[in-house]
Amino acid sequence: MAGRPSGTSTNARVLRRRARNNVQRLREEQLLTKAELARKAGVSPLTVSRIESGLECRMDTQRKIILALGLTPSDRHRVFGRGNAGRAP
């Protein structure tokens, strides 16, 4: 189609993947910067930014973030909400 931006379908997919989480709130409560959390978790600061903006991440990355925040894997729903892991109803 003429006049339609080429990245429209990609942008729509990205918007659908955004999920609400509490990573930024929990990080700020502990007075951590994104770089500090990234270092503790063993991920890049860009990964932390993407997660905080609501993009999905792998289960292993979720586990690293949870542990870096001083929480346990059973706190997963407190950090990432119920819709992000397991994909089961």
HELIX and SHEET records of a PDB file:
HELIX    1   1 THR A    8  ARG A   17  1                                  10    
HELIX    2   2 VAL A   23  GLU A   29  1                                   7    
HELIX    3   3 LYS A   34  ALA A   41  1                                   8    
HELIX    4   4 PRO A   45  GLU A   52  1                                   8    
HELIX    5   5 MET A   59  ALA A   68  1                                  10    
HELIX    6   6 PRO A   73  ASP A   75  5                                   3    
HELIX    7   7 ARG A   76  PHE A   80  1                                   5    
END                                                                             
